[in-house]
Amino acid sequence: MYQLEEKKYFIYFIAIAVLLVAYILVFLWKKRKQKQFADIRLLDKLSPARSTFKSILKIILVTLGLSALIIALVNPKMGTKLKTIKREGVDIVFALDVSKSMLCEDIAPSRLAKAKQIISKTIDKLGSDRIGIIIYAGNSYPLLPITTDQAAAKMFLQSASPDMVSSQGTAINEALRLAKTYYDNEEQTNKFLVLISDGEDHTEENTTITNQLAKDGIKVYTVGVGTAKGGPIKMKIGNSFMGYKKDRKGEVVITQMHDDILKQIASEGNGKYIYGNKTSSTVDTITEILNSAQKKEFETKQFSDYKDQFQWFIALGLLFLVIDVFMFEKKTKWIQKMNLFNEKKS
């Protein structure tokens, strides 16, 4: 087993290709000029020790030497030891509401920012659990498939925004329906769905889908962000404030949190409703639930301890270059006897 540490240095092979092209052009130019100067047979008599083979061999040595040094920069590593690592954990999928109502700032800094904080800080406290992220508004989309890469999960999370969904509104059932097909390990007995929303919902199909999730062994927990009093929805383009969202009558829309819907979904999904306006307590509650669940082995991977091998390529490259330095373009007796390239004329 092997790996390449610095693949970016492969670009230097372009310089070697340019060197070879330049050498071929110079070689052809010399041949053309020699023909203009004198007949080939006359040149052989004037310079009997001239060797075409040695010239070609020298450029081959230079090419091999530089190639070996480039490979040394890439630093190939060879695996020397195998380890078997067993991972245990649960599958947790976060369904994040990114509808326009989540831009309301009735809690600081906003409902959406608060929801992202909860997910991010929960990820920080996870062990080897697998994570997936769904975003939804009028439609639902997979933002991140089930993975153990927690750094990637946090990176994708930061990009979540209302602009990523084509249809606005809030259809919780869309997120629940997508979550039903999101878990890729049928043997995993502990599957959790954490839905974070302000509870505004424009559909009435949640009960049926939640029951189906419960039958599939998926526990549904809901987290409510926002206040019952609510507030207006700021409309922005970039960082520029463009005013508040208005309805068809021109009146400012006031969005409120509806935790009754979230409580109903959690109850039917064999889960629990969590008040999410306090980040630390919310994260602690979710973490406690996950830690208390029975862990299942879901992944076994083999890793190798790798050792640097660049030193061998440095030695090989320097060897080729040293041979090139001490090699002259004159014929040697034993090569001359072999009569390579028909250099010996009758």
Secondary structure, DSSP 8 states (H G I E B T S, - for coil): -EEES-GGGGGGHHHHHHHHHHHHHHHHHHHHHHHHHS-HHHHHHH-TTB-HHHHHHHHHHHHHHHHHHHHHHH-EEEEEEEEEEEEEE-EEEEEEE-SGGGG--SSSS-HHHHHHHHHHHHHHT--S-EEEEEEESSSEEEEEEEES-HHHHHHHHHT--GGG-SS-S--HHHHHHHHHTT---TT---EEEEEEE----S-S-HHHHHHHHHHTTEEEEEEE-S-SS-EE-EEEETTEEEEE-B-TTS-B-EE---HHHHHHHHHHTT--EEE-SSHHHHHHHHHHHHHHS--EEEEEEEEEEEEE-HHHHHHHHHHHHHHHHT--SB--HHHHHHTGGG-S--
